Amino acid sequence: MEEVIDLKEVLQILKKNFKLILGLMLTFALIAGLVSTLLMKPVYQSESQVIVNQKGKEADVYNNPGQVQTNLQLINTYSQMINSKVIRSQVVKNLGLDVSEKSLQPRITVTSEADSQLMKINVTGENRKENAKVANELAVIAQQEVKRVMGVDNLSVFAKADPNEAADPIKPRPLMNIAIAALLGLILGTAIAFLREMLDNRLNTEEKIDKYVGLPTLGKIYTIEK
C-alpha cells in the first residue's frame, strides 16, 4: 500500500525539526544581508528620453496617421542605432571616458511603450553622474546620426538626465535579497526535515511501533542524566 502522511504527521515533522528550519532561514538571511550591504556595490540608473516626430512644417502628424505609423516602425531601427558600436565609440570619445565602447553595451537599454513615439535611454553603472552624461550624450549623438544617415530630422531630445539628481540604487536590494534568501532557507530546511524523516527506518517511537508493527507498548526505557 502507498504510504500517506497525514496533516498531524506533517506538523510533528515540522515541530521536530523547527530549530533546523529556523536556523537555515536565519543563516541564509544573514549571508544575503552581509553580501548585499558589504560585498555588492550599488548600481544606479539614469534615463534620457527622445521622441520620434517630424519638425516644423512637416509636423502635421495628427492629421496624417500614416506618418505616425512610419515613426513607430522606425523606433526599432533607432533603438539599435543608439546602442550601436558607432554611437558608443563617439560617446566614449566625446566624454573622454576611461572605458571601452564594448563595456558600455550591457549598461545601455533602449525601450519604448507600445504605440508610443517616446523612447527611453537607460544607462546603469556605479557612477550616477557618468550614467547621466552617457545617457544624454547618447540622445544627442543619436539625433545627429539619424539626420546624417537616414536623411531625416525626426528624432528629438525630449528629456535629459540630471547628473545631480539623488536616486536610490536599482540594485542590490538588501531587503528583497534577505526575504528571498530566508524563503530559500525555509524551503531547504523543510525539504531536509522531510528527507530525514523518510530515510529514518528506526522504530524509535510509540507511534511508529503501533503503526508499522501493530503491537502495544508494554514499557519504556528512559535515559537518566547524572
C-alpha positions in Angstrom: 0.0 0.0 0.0 1.1 3.5 -0.7 2.2 5.3 2.4 0.3 8.5 3.2 1.5 11.2 5.6 -1.4 13.0 7.2 -1.5 16.6 8.5 -0.7 15.6 12.0 2.4 13.8 11.0 3.5 16.8 8.8 3.1 19.1 11.8 5.0 16.8 14.0 7.9 16.6 11.5 8.0 20.4 11.3 7.9 20.8 15.0 10.6 18.2 15.5 12.9 20.0 13.0 11.9 23.5 13.9 15.3 24.5 15.1 16.9 23.2 11.8 14.4 25.1 9.6 14.7 28.3 11.6 18.5 28.1 11.7 18.7 27.7 7.9 16.3 30.6 7.4 18.4 32.9 9.7 21.7 31.8 8.2 20.6 32.3 4.6 19.1 35.7 5.5 22.2 36.8 7.4 24.5 35.8 4.5 22.3 37.6 2.0 22.3 40.7 4.1 26.0 40.8 4.5 26.7 40.1 0.9 24.2 42.8 -0.2 25.5 45.5 2.1 29.2 44.8 2.3 30.3 43.0 -0.9 27.9 44.2 -3.6 28.5 47.7 -4.9 25.4 49.8 -5.5 24.3 50.2 -9.2 22.4 53.4 -10.3 20.4 54.2 -13.4 19.9 57.4 -15.3 17.4 58.0 -18.1 17.1 60.3 -21.0 14.2 60.4 -23.5 14.0 61.0 -27.2 10.9 61.2 -29.3 10.4 60.3 -33.0 8.4 63.0 -34.7 8.5 65.4 -37.6 9.6 69.1 -37.1 8.5 72.4 -38.5 6.0 72.4 -41.4 6.2 68.6 -41.6 4.9 68.2 -38.0 1.2 67.8 -39.1 1.3 64.2 -37.8 -2.0 64.3 -36.1 -3.8 64.6 -39.4 -1.5 62.1 -41.0 -1.9 58.6 -39.3 0.4 57.1 -42.0 3.3 59.4 -40.8 2.7 58.3 -37.2 2.8 54.7 -38.2 6.1 55.3 -40.1 7.6 56.9 -37.0 6.6 53.9 -34.9 8.2 51.5 -37.3 11.4 53.5 -37.2 11.7 53.1 -33.4 13.2 49.6 -33.6 15.8 50.8 -36.1 16.6 53.8 -33.9 16.9 51.7 -30.8 19.6 49.5 -32.5 21.4 52.6 -33.7 21.5 54.1 -30.2 23.3 51.1 -28.8 25.5 50.6 -31.8 29.3 50.5 -31.8 29.5 53.7 -33.9 27.5 55.8 -31.4 29.0 54.2 -28.3 32.5 55.0 -29.7 31.5 58.6 -30.2 30.2 58.8 -26.6 33.4 57.4 -25.2 35.4 59.9 -27.3 33.3 63.0 -26.6 33.1 62.4 -22.9 36.7 61.2 -22.5 35.6 58.1 -20.7 38.3 55.7 -19.4 36.3 52.7 -20.6 35.9 50.8 -23.9 32.8 51.2 -26.0 32.2 47.5 -25.7 31.9 47.8 -21.9 29.1 50.3 -22.4 26.9 47.9 -24.4 25.5 45.9 -21.4 24.9 49.1 -19.5 22.6 50.6 -22.1 19.0 49.7 -22.7 16.6 51.4 -25.1 12.9 50.8 -24.5 9.5 52.2 -25.7 5.9 51.6 -24.8 3.6 50.0 -27.4 2.2 52.6 -29.9 4.4 55.3 -28.3 6.8 57.5 -30.2 8.8 58.1 -27.0 12.0 56.2 -26.5 13.8 55.8 -23.1 17.5 55.5 -23.0 18.6 53.9 -19.7 22.2 53.7 -18.6 23.3 51.8 -15.5 26.6 51.9 -13.5 28.2 52.7 -10.2 28.7 56.4 -11.0 25.5 58.3 -11.2 26.9 61.4 -12.8 28.7 59.3 -15.5 25.4 57.4 -16.2 23.5 60.7 -16.7 26.2 62.1 -19.0 26.3 58.9 -21.1 22.5 58.9 -21.4 22.4 62.5 -22.5 25.3 62.1 -25.0 23.6 59.0 -26.5 20.5 61.0 -27.1 22.4 63.9 -28.7 24.6 61.7 -31.0 21.6 59.6 -32.0 19.8 62.7 -33.1 22.8 63.7 -35.2 23.4 60.3 -36.7 19.7 59.8 -37.7 19.8 63.0 -39.6 23.2 62.2 -41.2 22.5 58.5 -42.1 18.7 58.4 -42.6 18.5 61.9 -44.2 15.5 62.9 -41.9 15.3 65.2 -39.0 12.6 63.3 -37.0 14.4 62.4 -33.7 14.4 65.0 -30.9 15.7 65.0 -27.4 12.6 65.1 -25.1 14.1 64.9 -21.7 17.7 64.9 -20.3 19.0 63.0 -17.4 20.0 65.1 -14.4 23.6 64.3 -13.2 22.9 65.9 -9.8 19.7 64.1 -9.2 19.8 62.0 -6.0 18.5 58.5 -6.7 18.3 55.2 -4.9 20.3 52.3 -6.4 18.4 49.8 -8.5 20.5 47.0 -7.1 21.3 45.4 -4.8 18.1 45.5 -2.8 19.0 44.2 0.6 15.5 43.7 1.9 14.4 41.8 -1.1 17.6 39.7 -1.1 17.1 38.9 2.5 13.5 37.9 2.0 14.3 35.6 -0.9 17.2 34.0 1.0 15.0 33.4 4.0 12.4 31.8 1.8 15.1 29.5 0.2 16.3 28.6 3.7 12.7 27.7 4.7 12.3 25.5 1.6 15.6 23.8 2.1 15.1 23.3 5.8 11.6 21.8 5.2 13.0 19.5 2.4 15.8 18.3 4.7 13.3 17.7 7.5 11.0 15.5 5.4 14.0 13.7 3.8 15.4 12.8 7.2 12.0 11.5 8.2 11.6 9.4 5.1 15.1 7.9 5.5 14.7 7.2 9.2 13.7 3.5 9.3 14.1 3.1 13.1 11.2 2.0 15.3 12.1 4.5 18.0 8.7 6.0 18.9 5.5 4.5 20.2 3.7 5.9 17.2 6.0 4.0 14.7 5.7 0.7 16.7 1.9 1.0 16.7 1.8 2.0 13.0 4.2 -0.5 11.5 4.2 -3.4 14.0 0.7 -3.2 15.4 1.8 -4.2 18.9 1.0 -2.4 22.1 3.8 -0.7 24.1 4.4 -2.6 27.4 7.0 -0.3 28.8 9.7 2.4 28.2 13.4 2.6 29.0 14.4 6.2 30.0 17.8 7.7 29.9 18.6 9.4 33.2 21.2 12.1 33.1 23.5 12.3 36.0 
